[in-house]
Amino acid sequence: MAEPTDRIRTTHVGSLPRPPELRELLKRRDAGEDVDADEWSRAVREATETVIERQDAVGLDVINNGEQPRVSFNWYVANRVSGIGGTREAPLWDDLQDYPEYAETEFVTDAIDLRSQPAVVEPVEYVGADAAREELDAFFDLLAATDVEPEETFITAAAPGVAAASLFDDHYGSHREFVFALADALREEYELIAETGATLQLDAPELLASGHRGPQDKSLETLKGIIRLHVEALNEAVADVPDEQLRLHTCWGSYEGPHHRDVELEKVLPELYDLDVTGISIEQANPRHQHEYRAFAEHPLPDGWYLMPGVVDVKTNVIEHPETVADRLERVADAVGDPTRVVAAPDCGFDTQAGLAMVDPEIAWAKLESLVEGASVASDRLF
């Protein structure tokens, strides 16, 4: 991230709305169907060019490719590692187990079924270098061909821990061994992204969401142990990427569920500070967690870190008023103690699972406009 300025800068968390044509191609590719290579390349390039131009039109400072070529922020990993064979039933998150009828209707999309997981049945190795380079080249070539000149760019990648949570281990038998095998495999992708000069954003929602998903014991100490393990694996995977080129997103799961079993931020925030990153993105617009800005006063950010608080919700079609965005930014900045260490962002991506977006595409862009306007209002107040 660039040096602090006299205003609050803006970014987003990764995924942006995909056009229907691209979602259909993603669905077919994910199902193993043959897709015409030229048709695929054209659709990806057109969609990526659109999100580049729209991010610029909205006024975002730090932009990316909107994850257009990926079926999701995490499930794409199954297409970039070896050892995958078949699927297994996915465990239902604890908060959704309390409301099973709701869960049954909400978690199947036109591109992906979240009720099942790809299974790892053999050792994992990274086989996604060509796909990663194709994605990176498409973005940076298109960016160079436009008049868009963002302050910075970022590229997302699934962290080892969320990859392990997204895949069913039917080979390793030990969660630690599984996570570190994925860390070793995904290291190549992380370094490919870093070589472009872009900021690498590691997506690790499981650091907060593990407390209410899966079959494991849900005690706080067990959760902290999972966080420490995943942090250790992530740090090992990015050991050759400079900390200042790394930011991380974590959340309680970007889905419109009850979230009444989410862990409280203040109880685990210090565990996150062992990450070898410089920036961290955490939900603050989610109505379950809006009060938790106080945790950043109780547990100050490590030296040299910046915070990307979520100040726009991605699970409702209500467009936040810029003054509401500004209020959220101001209270977070007060808790952090330095507005130059705050970068405005949404809570999460707007299309994290292709076809499961909870916000209408045009409303998503309107929310980002409000984010930029709200950051300007907050800047006038704070600087």
SULWO-V310795 format. One record per backbone hydrogen bond with DSSP energy under -0.5 kcal/mol. CO is the residue of the C=O (numbers start at 1). NH is the residue of the N-H. Records with the same first field share a line. If there is no record, write none. Layout:
CO = NH + NH
This chain:
7 = 9
9 = 344
10 = 61 + 62
15 = 350
19 = 23
20 = 24
21 = 25
22 = 26
23 = 27
24 = 28
25 = 29
26 = 30
27 = 31
28 = 33
29 = 32
36 = 40
37 = 41
38 = 42
39 = 43
40 = 44
41 = 45
42 = 46
43 = 47
44 = 48
45 = 49
46 = 50
47 = 51
48 = 52
49 = 53
50 = 54
51 = 55
52 = 56
53 = 57
54 = 58
55 = 59 + 60
61 = 63 + 151 + 152
63 = 154
65 = 68
66 = 16
67 = 70
71 = 354
72 = 76
74 = 77
75 = 78
76 = 79
77 = 80 + 81
80 = 127 + 128
83 = 121 + 122
86 = 119
88 = 117
93 = 96 + 97
94 = 98
96 = 99
97 = 100
99 = 103
100 = 104
101 = 105
102 = 105 + 106
103 = 106 + 107
107 = 114
112 = 109 + 114
113 = 116
115 = 90
117 = 88
118 = 168
119 = 85 + 121
120 = 170
125 = 82
128 = 132
129 = 133
130 = 134
131 = 135
132 = 136
133 = 137
134 = 138
135 = 139
136 = 140
137 = 141
138 = 142
139 = 143
140 = 144
141 = 145
142 = 146
143 = 146
152 = 63
153 = 199
155 = 201
157 = 203
159 = 163
160 = 164
161 = 165
162 = 166
163 = 167
167 = 169
168 = 120 + 170
174 = 178
175 = 179
176 = 180
177 = 181
178 = 182
179 = 183
180 = 184
181 = 185
182 = 186
183 = 187
185 = 188
186 = 190
187 = 191
188 = 192
189 = 193
190 = 194
191 = 195
192 = 196
193 = 196 + 198
194 = 197
199 = 155 + 201
200 = 202 + 247
201 = 157 + 203
202 = 204 + 249
203 = 159
204 = 207
205 = 208 + 209
206 = 210
208 = 211 + 263
209 = 212
210 = 213
212 = 94 + 95
219 = 223
220 = 224
221 = 225
222 = 226
223 = 227
224 = 228
225 = 229
226 = 230
227 = 231
228 = 232
229 = 233
230 = 234
231 = 235
232 = 236
233 = 237
234 = 238
236 = 239
238 = 241
242 = 245
243 = 246
245 = 200
246 = 278 + 279
247 = 202
248 = 281
249 = 204
250 = 283
251 = 208 + 209
253 = 255
255 = 257
259 = 262
264 = 267 + 268
265 = 268 + 269
268 = 271 + 272
269 = 272 + 273
270 = 273
271 = 274
272 = 275
275 = 277
278 = 306
279 = 248
280 = 308
281 = 250
282 = 310
286 = 289 + 290
289 = 292
290 = 293
291 = 294
292 = 295
293 = 296
294 = 297 + 298
295 = 299
302 = 305
306 = 280
307 = 309 + 343
308 = 282
309 = 311 + 345
312 = 347
318 = 320
321 = 324 + 325
322 = 326
323 = 327
324 = 328
325 = 329
326 = 330
327 = 331
328 = 332
329 = 333
330 = 334
331 = 335
332 = 336
333 = 337 + 338
338 = 341
339 = 342
341 = 307
342 = 9
344 = 11
345 = 311 + 312
352 = 73 + 354
353 = 356
354 = 111
360 = 364
361 = 365
362 = 366
363 = 367
364 = 368
365 = 369
366 = 370
367 = 371
368 = 372
369 = 373
370 = 374
371 = 375
372 = 376
373 = 377
374 = 378
375 = 379
376 = 380
377 = 381
378 = 382
379 = 383
